[in-house]
């Protein structure tokens, strides 16, 4: 992994296994999980951007670590703990996707809160073509993102789609030209880093909570978070600034 600090409060974490197109071996998975936990706990970090290279965001799992594995070995790796470190980050996470985002690479991107994709990026879950299935959340996250029928087609065929299509079906937040992907992701990250941190965190928490519960329970959680924000300085500053017709100065 490479770690960059392009702006105050913004950390860019770059997957860096160029010879393997950033494929996920256990060492890289553990490093990514450790990094996400550390950044989540660091009060100086407000936004995390996940990126790869021009050729590949992440080409998926490193198959060399799976070819001789049996079920017991797979279970012993406790991969859920490593995925949960990404999903559990309380701060906004933006995936900047260029090139291949396949299998586990697509699943890494889906753990983010926003996906900024290159128009020519390649998304897909090709596990079925290997006689296996996704194990990093795609059957659940992809279905929630694009709906049952589109997800079923992608999962059962293993076909790939480009970034334009990913944005059109709801798998990506937006698609831009390849050379605009990271600048756009960093521009959004800077906007979030300058924004009201408690509100951003409360919104993320409410959205993710709502995906795991009923509508009525999700609405109750939203109302609770809404009320709690009225104890924050940022709420007073944001409303006062709007009334005074000036830019807010958030903490």
Secondary structure, DSSP 8 states (H G I E B T S, - for coil): -EEEEEETTEEEEE---GGGTT-B-HHHHHHHHHHHHHHHH-TT--EEEEE--SSEEE--B-GGGTTT--HHHHHHT-HHHHHHHHHT--SEEEEEE-BEEETHHHHHHHTSSEEEEETT-EEE-GGGGGT----SSHHHHHHHHH-HHHHHHHHHH--EEEHHHHHHHTSSSEEE-GGGHHHHHHHHHHHHHTS-HHHHHHHHHHHHHHHTS-HHHHHHHHHHHHHHGGGSHHHHHHHHHHHHTS-----
